[in-house]
Amino acid sequence: MDLEKPPPRHPQDPAPEGCLVVAIRVPVRIVALVLVVPVRMVWDALVVAGRFLNDTVLRPVGRALLWLGRAVFVWPFVGLWRYVLVPVAKGIGWLGNVLVVLPAVWLYRNAMTPVGHACAWVARGIGAGLTWLYARGLTPVGHALLWVLNGLGAALAAIGLGLFGAAAWLARYLLVVPARWVYQWILTPVGHALAWCAKGVAWLLGAVVTGIGAALYWIARVLLVLPALALYRWVLAPVGRALAVVGREIWDALGHAWRIAGRISLAVGRFLASLLRWIFVEPVRWAYRTVLTPIGHVVRDAVLRPAAEAARSVGRTTRQALTAARDSVRQARADFRRMLFGETREREAVAARGPRGRETRTLGSSTTALTKD
């Protein structure tokens, strides 16, 4: 019998789920997957578009705006601070030191300090004089006045003590003794009676209030608390537990569906990328490599290069023709000038003073007039 018992459950192990939870989980996950897959695919498409937009547009624009902001706002203020405000502040500080601090220090050392020492010496002399006057003059006078006042006070106290004793005896037997008798034999019994009556009335009121409070407590308990407790215990708590189970399952289903939708979206994206590659990119690449490149080479070798050679030859021929025409025009202009003004007389050649050719001057072959052989 011990072998047929299930093993004990660990406290951290999840609680066993019932058939109701399993029955709710499967359709909820199916519905959530159907609803979440389009949302996840749209989300992934927006993420890809956002990344592409961020990499191609927003980041370069942000860097340009950052550089522009630095060029417009930061660098002018840095230059103003470094090359204007700091030198001006240093100059103002130097001027303040020269015009204010140094004169003030000199005035304090050479003028105010001696005057202060003189004033302190005068004040010490005045204080010593006042101390001597207090000790030698005012103190004896004060002691004498105090002795006189003490004597007058003692005399007045003796006279007032006799008058006060008579007044006290009269007040004791005319006021205190009658008042004590009235308090002891009239006010005290009346006060005790009134206190006993007040205690009885307070006990009666307390009993009435306690009874009314108990009645109201039981009425409220029977009419409000017990129905509310029954409603919470037998209606709201089960409904809340059921809603909690449903909500937890919906949340788990949404998370599971979101992950599955991510994988589906990734697979669809890869499929679309592969499809786009095989439909557009690979045919274009194949056409470029196998068709357009040989055709371009043939066109370059058969058409463009001969056309370029022909254009260069035409250019050379045109330049030669223009050169010949320019020479003919120059010759005709020279013949016309010769026909009008005659032959121009040629200038006589002047012997060169320096050495001809690439010969260099040496100590043995000088070309000057004084050392020439």
C-alpha positions in Angstrom: 0.0 0.0 0.0 2.9 2.4 0.7 4.3 1.8 -2.8 1.0 3.0 -4.4 1.1 6.3 -2.6 2.2 9.3 -4.6 5.5 11.0 -3.6 5.2 14.0 -1.2 5.0 17.4 -3.0 7.7 19.9 -2.4 6.5 23.3 -1.0 8.1 25.2 -3.9 6.5 22.9 -6.6 3.5 24.5 -8.4 0.0 23.5 -7.3 -1.7 20.8 -9.4 -4.0 22.3 -12.0 -7.5 21.1 -12.5 -9.3 20.2 -15.7 -11.1 23.6 -15.7 -7.8 25.4 -16.0 -6.6 23.1 -18.9 -10.0 23.5 -20.6 -9.7 27.3 -20.4 -6.0 27.4 -21.4 -6.2 25.7 -24.8 -8.9 27.9 -26.4 -7.6 31.0 -24.8 -4.1 30.4 -26.2 -5.5 29.6 -29.7 -7.6 32.8 -29.7 -4.7 34.8 -28.3 -2.3 33.4 -31.0 -4.8 34.3 -33.8 -5.2 37.8 -32.5 -1.6 38.5 -31.5 0.2 37.2 -34.7 -0.9 40.2 -36.9 -0.1 42.6 -34.1 3.4 41.1 -33.6 4.1 41.1 -37.4 3.0 44.8 -37.6 5.1 45.6 -34.6 8.2 43.8 -36.1 7.7 45.7 -39.4 7.4 49.0 -37.5 10.6 48.1 -35.5 12.5 47.3 -38.7 11.3 50.5 -40.4 12.1 52.5 -37.3 15.6 51.1 -37.1 16.2 51.8 -40.8 14.8 55.3 -40.4 17.0 55.8 -37.3 20.1 54.6 -39.0 19.6 56.4 -42.3 17.8 59.6 -41.4 17.4 60.4 -37.7 21.0 59.6 -36.6 22.7 61.7 -39.3 20.2 64.5 -38.9 20.8 64.4 -35.1 24.5 64.5 -35.6 24.2 67.4 -38.0 21.9 69.2 -35.6 24.3 68.5 -32.7 27.2 69.9 -34.7 25.1 72.9 -35.7 24.0 73.5 -32.1 27.6 73.3 -31.0 28.7 75.7 -33.8 25.9 78.1 -33.1 25.6 78.0 -29.3 28.5 76.2 -27.6 31.6 77.3 -29.5 30.8 81.1 -29.6 30.2 81.1 -25.8 33.3 79.1 -25.2 35.3 81.5 -27.4 33.6 84.5 -25.6 34.4 83.0 -22.2 38.0 82.0 -23.1 39.1 84.9 -25.2 37.0 87.8 -23.9 35.5 87.3 -20.4 38.5 85.6 -18.8 41.1 88.2 -19.9 38.7 91.0 -19.0 38.1 89.5 -15.6 41.8 89.1 -15.0 42.3 92.7 -16.1 39.6 93.9 -13.7 41.0 91.8 -10.9 44.5 93.3 -11.5 43.0 96.8 -11.6 41.0 96.1 -8.4 44.1 94.8 -6.7 46.1 97.8 -7.7 43.5 100.5 -7.2 41.6 99.1 -4.1 43.3 96.3 -2.3 46.9 97.7 -2.1 45.7 101.3 -1.1 43.4 99.8 1.5 46.2 97.6 2.9 48.5 100.6 3.0 45.9 102.8 4.7 45.2 100.0 7.3 48.9 99.5 8.1 50.1 103.1 8.1 47.0 105.1 9.2 44.2 103.0 10.9 46.5 100.7 12.9 48.3 103.6 14.8 45.0 105.5 15.3 43.4 102.3 16.6 46.3 101.7 19.0 46.0 105.3 20.3 42.2 104.9 20.8 42.8 101.7 22.6 45.4 103.3 24.9 42.9 106.2 25.6 40.1 103.7 26.3 42.3 101.8 28.7 43.2 105.0 30.6 39.5 106.0 30.8 38.6 102.5 32.0 41.3 102.6 34.7 40.0 106.0 35.9 36.4 104.8 36.0 37.5 101.6 37.9 39.3 103.7 40.5 36.3 106.1 40.8 34.0 103.1 41.3 36.2 101.4 43.9 37.3 104.5 45.8 34.2 106.7 45.6 30.9 105.0 44.6 31.4 101.8 46.6 31.7 103.5 50.0 28.8 105.9 49.3 26.7 102.9 48.2 27.5 101.0 51.4 26.6 104.0 53.5 23.2 104.4 51.7 22.6 100.6 52.1 23.2 100.8 55.9 20.8 103.7 56.2 18.1 101.9 54.1 18.5 98.7 56.2 17.9 100.7 59.4 14.8 102.4 58.0 13.5 99.0 56.8 14.0 97.4 60.2 12.1 100.2 61.9 9.3 100.1 59.5 9.1 96.3 59.7 8.8 96.5 63.5 5.9 99.0 63.3 4.1 97.0 60.5 4.5 93.7 62.4 2.4 94.9 65.3 -0.3 96.2 63.0 -0.3 93.0 60.9 -0.6 90.8 64.0 -3.8 92.6 65.2 -5.3 92.5 61.6 -4.5 88.8 61.4 -6.2 88.0 64.7 -9.3 89.9 63.7 -9.3 88.2 60.2 -8.9 84.7 61.8 -11.9 85.0 64.2 -14.1 87.0 61.9 -13.6 85.2 58.6 -11.5 82.0 58.7 -13.3 80.2 61.6 -16.8 80.9 60.3 -15.8 80.0 56.7 -14.3 76.7 57.9 -17.4 75.8 59.9 -19.7 76.5 56.9 -17.4 74.4 54.6 -17.2 71.5 57.1 -20.9 71.2 58.2 -22.9 72.6 55.2 -21.0 72.5 51.9 -19.3 69.1 52.3 -22.6 67.1 53.0 -24.3 69.0 50.1 -21.4 68.2 47.8 -21.4 64.5 48.7 -25.1 64.3 48.0 -24.8 66.0 44.7 -21.8 63.7 43.7 -23.9 60.6 44.7 -26.8 61.9 42.5 -24.5 62.6 39.6 -23.0 59.1 39.8 -26.4 57.5 39.8 -27.5 59.6 36.8 -24.2 58.8 34.9 -24.7 55.0 35.6 -28.3 55.2 34.4 -27.3 57.0 31.2 -24.4 54.6 30.7 -26.7 51.6 31.0 -29.2 53.2 28.6 -26.4 54.0 26.0 -24.9 50.6 26.4 -28.2 48.9 25.7 -28.9 51.1 22.7 -25.4 50.5 21.4 -25.7 46.7 21.8 -29.1 46.7 20.1 -27.7 48.8 17.2 -24.6 46.6 17.0 -26.7 43.4 16.6 -29.1 45.1 14.2 -26.2 46.2 12.0 -24.4 42.8 12.3 -27.6 40.9 11.3 -28.7 43.3 8.6 -25.3 44.4 7.1 -22.3 42.4 8.3 -23.5 38.9 8.0 -25.1 39.4 4.5 -21.9 41.1 3.3 -19.7 38.4 4.8 -21.9 35.7 3.1 -21.8 37.6 -0.2 -18.0 37.9 0.0 -17.5 34.3 1.1 -19.9 32.5 -1.2 -20.1 34.8 -4.2 -17.3 37.3 -4.6 -14.4 35.1 -3.5 -15.3 32.2 -5.9 -15.9 34.7 -8.7 -12.7 36.5 -7.9 -10.7 33.2 -7.9 -12.3 32.2 -11.3 -11.5 35.7 -12.7 -8.0 35.4 -11.4 -7.5 32.1 -13.0 -9.0 33.4 -16.3 -6.9 36.5 -16.1 -3.7 34.6 -15.3 -4.4 32.2 -18.2 -5.1 35.1 -20.6 -1.9 36.8 -19.5 0.2 33.6 -19.9 -1.6 33.0 -23.2 -0.8 36.5 -24.5 2.9 36.0 -23.5 3.1 32.6 -25.1 1.3 33.9 -28.2 3.7 36.9 -28.3 6.7 34.7 -28.3 5.3 32.3 -30.9 4.2 35.3 -33.0 7.8 36.6 -32.8 9.2 33.4 -34.1 6.5 33.3 -36.8 7.2 36.9 -37.7 10.9 36.1 -37.9 10.3 33.2 -40.1 7.9 35.2 -42.4 10.5 38.0 -42.5 13.2 35.6 -43.5 10.9 34.0 -46.1 10.0 37.4 -47.5 13.7 38.5 -47.6 14.6 35.2 -49.3 11.7 35.6 -51.7 12.7 39.2 -52.5 16.3 38.1 -52.9 15.5 35.2 -55.3 12.8 37.2 -57.2 14.6 40.6 -57.6 18.2 40.6 -56.3 19.5 37.3 -57.8 18.0 37.9 -61.2 19.3 41.4 -61.3 22.7 40.2 -60.2 22.7 37.3 -62.7 21.5 39.7 -65.5 24.3 42.2 -64.6 27.0 39.6 -64.4 26.0 37.4 -67.4 24.2 39.8 -69.8 25.0 43.5 -69.1 28.7 43.1 -68.3 29.5 41.2 -71.6 27.3 43.6 -73.6 29.0 46.5 -71.9 32.5 45.1 -72.7 31.4 44.5 -76.3 30.0 48.0 -76.6 33.1 49.4 -75.0 35.5 47.5 -77.3 33.4 47.7 -80.5 31.8 51.1 -80.3 33.1 53.4 -77.5 36.8 52.9 -78.0 36.7 53.2 -81.9 34.5 56.3 -81.4 36.9 57.7 -78.9 39.9 57.0 -81.3 37.9 58.6 -84.2 37.1 61.6 -82.0 40.8 62.0 -81.0 41.9 61.7 -84.6 39.3 64.2 -85.7 40.5 66.5 -82.9 44.2 66.1 -84.0 43.2 66.8 -87.6 41.2 69.8 -86.6 44.1 71.1 -84.5 46.6 70.6 -87.3 44.2 72.4 -89.8 43.8 75.3 -87.4 47.5 75.5 -86.9 48.1 75.5 -90.7 45.4 78.1 -91.2 47.0 80.2 -88.4 50.4 79.9 -90.0 49.0 80.9 -93.4 47.3 83.9 -91.9 50.5 85.0 -90.1 52.5 84.5 -93.4 49.9 86.5 -95.4 50.0 89.3 -92.8 53.8 89.4 -92.9 53.8 89.6 -96.7 51.2 92.4 -96.7 53.3 94.3 -94.2 56.5 93.7 -96.3 54.6 94.9 -99.4 53.5 98.2 -97.6 56.5 99.1 -95.5 59.4 97.2 -97.2 62.0 94.8 -95.7 62.8 95.4 -92.1 66.5 96.0 -91.3 68.0 93.3 -89.3 69.7 94.2 -86.0 73.5 93.9 -85.8 74.7 91.1 -83.6 76.5 92.2 -80.5 79.4 90.1 -79.3 78.5 88.3 -76.1 80.7 89.4 -73.1 80.3 86.2 -71.2 81.5 82.7 -72.2 79.7 81.0 -74.9 78.1 77.7 -74.4 78.5 75.9 -71.3 82.1 76.9 -70.7 82.8 78.0 -67.1 85.1 80.7 -65.9 88.3 79.5 -64.3 91.4 81.2 -62.8 93.4 80.4 -65.9 90.9 81.7 -68.5 89.5 85.0 -67.3 87.1 87.0 -69.5 87.5 90.4 -67.8 89.3 93.3 -69.7 92.1 93.6 -67.1 93.1 89.9 -67.0 92.4 88.9 -70.6 95.5 87.6 -72.4 
